[in-house]
Amino acid sequence: MAALAAKNGIEPHAGHGLTYDNVQPVAAIPQLAELNIGHYLIGEAIFTGLETAVLRMRELMDAARPSTGSG
């Protein structure tokens, strides 16, 4: 659906229910412009701190996306 949306000029977003365990397959969808993961991160932050929770999620998301070759 993300590919069809992008083909038709719609910027697809996904989220709500994403966790450390399930974010990578969703983050790997190249057409997705944004992932909404705030609720889970705030819950995790109670136990690990906000910076740690955000950095862990960012690492998982980045690992799921193909490298752009820049940097």
N, CA, C and O of each residue as an XYZ file, in Angstrom:
284
protein
N       0.817     -1.191      0.000
C       0.000      0.000      0.000
C       0.861      1.254      0.000
O       0.495      2.264     -0.601
N       2.011      1.189      0.679
C       2.896      2.359      0.697
C       3.381      2.691     -0.710
O       3.455      3.863     -1.079
N       3.709      1.678     -1.491
C       4.165      1.905     -2.865
C       3.051      2.507     -3.711
O       3.300      3.418     -4.501
N       1.833      2.015     -3.556
C       0.698      2.547     -4.304
C       0.414      3.991     -3.899
O       0.149      4.839     -4.751
N       0.470      4.265     -2.602
C       0.242      5.631     -2.127
C       1.286      6.574     -2.719
O       0.938      7.630     -3.247
N       2.563      6.200     -2.635
C       3.629      7.049     -3.167
C       3.472      7.254     -4.668
O       3.707      8.350     -5.175
N       3.078      6.206     -5.377
C       2.867      6.298     -6.826
C       1.779      7.320     -7.151
O       1.812      7.955     -8.205
N       0.828      7.475     -6.254
C      -0.280      8.404     -6.468
C      -0.086      9.747     -5.773
O      -1.040     10.503     -5.587
N       1.156     10.036     -5.390
C       1.479     11.344     -4.831
C       1.132     11.519     -3.356
O       1.090     12.644     -2.857
N       0.888     10.430     -2.669
C       0.556     10.494     -1.249
C       1.792     10.100     -0.450
O       2.433      9.097     -0.762
N       2.136     10.874      0.574
C       3.282     10.573      1.427
C       2.827      9.642      2.552
O       2.188     10.098      3.500
N       3.138      8.359      2.467
C       2.639      7.426      3.474
C       3.419      7.485      4.787
O       4.639      7.647      4.802
N       2.688      7.351      5.872
C       3.239      7.271      7.223
C       2.718      5.982      7.836
O       1.690      5.456      7.409
N       3.426      5.474      8.836
C       2.987      4.259      9.518
C       3.318      4.376     10.997
O       4.144      5.194     11.400
N       2.666      3.553     11.792
C       3.007      3.547     13.197
C       1.881      3.064     14.067
O       1.016      2.300     13.640
N       1.911      3.528     15.305
C       0.915      3.157     16.311
C       0.939      1.650     16.515
O       0.257      0.901     15.815
N       1.719      1.231     17.467
C       1.885     -0.181     17.750
C       3.284     -0.678     17.428
O       3.582     -1.857     17.623
N       4.142      0.201     16.940
C       5.511     -0.211     16.642
C       6.311     -0.324     17.937
O       6.193      0.506     18.838
N       7.127     -1.374     18.002
C       7.963     -1.645     19.163
C       9.370     -1.996     18.683
O       9.622     -2.066     17.480
N      10.277     -2.213     19.621
C      11.611     -2.674     19.246
C      11.529     -3.984     18.460
O      12.336     -4.225     17.563
N      10.570     -4.812     18.792
C      10.456     -6.132     18.180
C       9.887     -6.121     16.761
O      10.175     -7.028     15.980
N       9.087     -5.113     16.417
C       8.431     -5.158     15.100
C       8.732     -3.968     14.194
O       8.179     -3.891     13.096
N       9.584     -3.043     14.612
C       9.808     -1.831     13.826
C      10.625     -2.079     12.555
O      10.419     -1.390     11.556
N      11.537     -3.037     12.569
C      12.428     -3.182     11.420
C      11.734     -3.544     10.112
O      12.049     -2.930      9.093
N      10.820     -4.492     10.078
C      10.161     -4.762      8.790
C       9.373     -3.557      8.264
O       9.291     -3.345      7.054
N       8.806     -2.786      9.157
C       8.054     -1.601      8.730
C       9.019     -0.510      8.276
O       8.797      0.120      7.242
N      10.087     -0.283      9.040
C      11.071      0.743      8.671
C      11.747      0.420      7.342
O      12.237      1.325      6.667
N      11.781     -0.845      6.958
C      12.418     -1.251      5.706
C      11.592     -0.904      4.474
O      12.094     -1.018      3.356
N      10.351     -0.487      4.642
C       9.510     -0.103      3.504
C      10.000      1.252      3.001
O       9.821      2.258      3.687
N      10.609      1.299      1.826
C      11.286      2.523      1.388
C      10.368      3.722      1.156
O      10.820      4.863      1.252
N       9.111      3.492      0.859
C       8.212      4.603      0.557
C       7.712      5.334      1.809
O       7.165      6.431      1.699
N       7.887      4.755      2.975
C       7.380      5.399      4.184
C       8.200      6.631      4.516
O       9.427      6.580      4.604
N       7.501      7.729      4.697
C       8.153      8.997      4.994
C       8.304      9.225      6.491
O       9.159     10.004      6.911
N       7.495      8.565      7.296
C       7.515      8.811      8.737
C       6.981      7.595      9.481
O       6.071      6.912      9.012
N       7.562      7.338     10.647
C       7.061      6.310     11.552
C       6.616      6.994     12.840
O       7.349      7.815     13.391
N       5.435      6.665     13.319
C       4.899      7.229     14.554
C       5.087      6.213     15.671
O       4.411      5.184     15.708
N       6.002      6.505     16.573
C       6.358      5.542     17.609
C       6.390      6.157     18.996
O       6.940      5.550     19.915
N       5.834      7.308     19.177
C       5.938      8.052     20.431
C       5.420      7.326     21.656
O       6.081      7.341     22.694
N       4.273      6.699     21.572
C       3.667      6.058     22.734
C       4.589      4.972     23.285
O       4.826      4.921     24.492
N       5.093      4.132     22.446
C       5.987      3.061     22.886
C       7.258      3.639     23.512
O       7.713      3.167     24.554
N       7.825      4.660     22.874
C       9.074      5.229     23.384
C       8.895      5.832     24.773
O       9.772      5.685     25.624
N       7.804      6.491     25.007
C       7.562      7.070     26.325
C       7.414      5.960     27.365
O       7.912      6.089     28.483
N       6.741      4.887     27.010
C       6.632      3.750     27.917
C       7.993      3.151     28.240
O       8.283      2.861     29.401
N       8.822      2.965     27.234
C      10.169      2.435     27.458
C      11.019      3.396     28.267
O      11.843      2.972     29.078
N      10.824      4.685     28.051
C      11.615      5.702     28.741
C      11.416      5.650     30.253
O      12.303      6.048     31.008
N      10.281      5.172     30.693
C      10.047      5.032     32.134
C      11.106      4.114     32.736
O      11.538      4.321     33.870
N      11.523      3.104     31.981
C      12.470      2.114     32.488
C      13.917      2.417     32.123
O      14.827      2.102     32.890
N      14.142      3.027     30.954
C      15.519      3.191     30.468
C      15.963      4.633     30.320
O      17.154      4.891     30.147
N      15.034      5.581     30.384
C      15.345      6.981     30.104
C      15.015      7.300     28.658
O      15.131      6.439     27.786
N      14.608      8.524     28.403
C      14.156      8.908     27.062
C      15.274      8.819     26.026
O      15.055      8.307     24.928
N      16.457      9.304     26.357
C      17.549      9.277     25.389
C      17.888      7.843     24.977
O      18.060      7.566     23.790
N      17.984      6.947     25.934
C      18.297      5.551     25.638
C      17.214      4.916     24.777
O      17.517      4.207     23.817
N      15.953      5.167     25.117
C      14.840      4.589     24.354
C      14.847      5.087     22.910
O      14.670      4.299     21.981
N      15.048      6.379     22.720
C      15.052      6.956     21.365
C      16.243      6.445     20.569
O      16.100      6.077     19.403
N      17.415      6.420     21.190
C      18.603      5.941     20.475
C      18.462      4.483     20.046
O      18.866      4.123     18.939
N      17.901      3.650     20.898
C      17.704      2.233     20.549
C      16.757      2.101     19.353
O      17.033      1.341     18.425
N      15.655      2.829     19.372
C      14.695      2.772     18.265
C      15.336      3.292     16.986
O      15.136      2.718     15.916
N      16.096      4.360     17.085
C      16.756      4.946     15.910
C      17.740      3.948     15.304
O      17.820      3.813     14.083
N      18.487      3.252     16.160
C      19.430      2.235     15.674
C      18.704      1.138     14.905
O      19.152      0.725     13.835
N      17.596      0.672     15.441
C      16.829     -0.380     14.774
C      16.271      0.104     13.433
O      16.314     -0.619     12.437
N      15.752      1.325     13.419
C      15.204      1.874     12.174
C      16.286      2.061     11.132
O      16.102      1.703      9.969
N      17.420      2.624     11.544
C      18.520      2.840     10.606
C      19.050      1.526     10.045
O      19.382      1.445      8.863
N      19.131      0.497     10.888
C      19.627     -0.804     10.429
C      18.696     -1.440      9.407
O      19.135     -2.233      8.575
N      17.424     -1.100      9.466
C      16.440     -1.679      8.545
C      16.445     -1.021      7.172
O      16.011     -1.620      6.188
N      16.932      0.203      7.110
C      16.945      0.945      5.837
C      18.246      0.699      5.092
O      19.308      0.637      5.711
N      18.180      0.559      3.781
C      19.417      0.405      3.008
C      20.255      1.682      3.095
O      19.719      2.788      3.159
N      21.545      1.512      3.095
C      22.452      2.658      3.153
C      22.294      3.508      1.898
O      22.118      2.989      0.796
N      22.359      4.830      2.088
C      22.249      5.744      0.959
C      23.605      5.964      0.295
O      23.690      6.536     -0.791
N      24.674      5.498      0.967
C      26.002      5.665      0.390
C      26.620      7.000      0.682
O      27.765      7.240      0.300
N      25.887      7.902      1.363
C      26.463      9.206      1.691
C      27.027      9.167      3.089
O      26.582      8.382      3.926
N      28.032     10.035      3.349
C      28.598     10.151      4.685
C      29.796      9.423      4.799
O      30.411      9.410      5.865
